[in-house]
Amino acid sequence: MKKATIQLETLTCPSCMLKIEGAVKTLDGVDKESLNVSFNTSKVKVNFDDEKTSIKDIENAIGKLGYEVKKSTVKAL
């Protein structure tokens, strides 16, 4: 398992958080309980099984919604 922190360019409304949560939760290997999307900091924090999904998969799911990823960091748990 790995822990990702993804800094987004900006989140403009609370419904943006719900869209991102919904998209990331659909990915195989994502720990849904750890998923946290913060409107105030424009950050997504999530744990994921790197044998089932990758940080690129998570970034792509967010990008398909029209949100720009500024920076991602991944750490082993």
Beta strands, then each sheet from edge to edge (+ up, - down):
strand 1: 2-8
strand 2: 36-38
strand 3: 43-48
strand 4: 69-76
sheet 1: 2+ 3- 1+ 4-
end
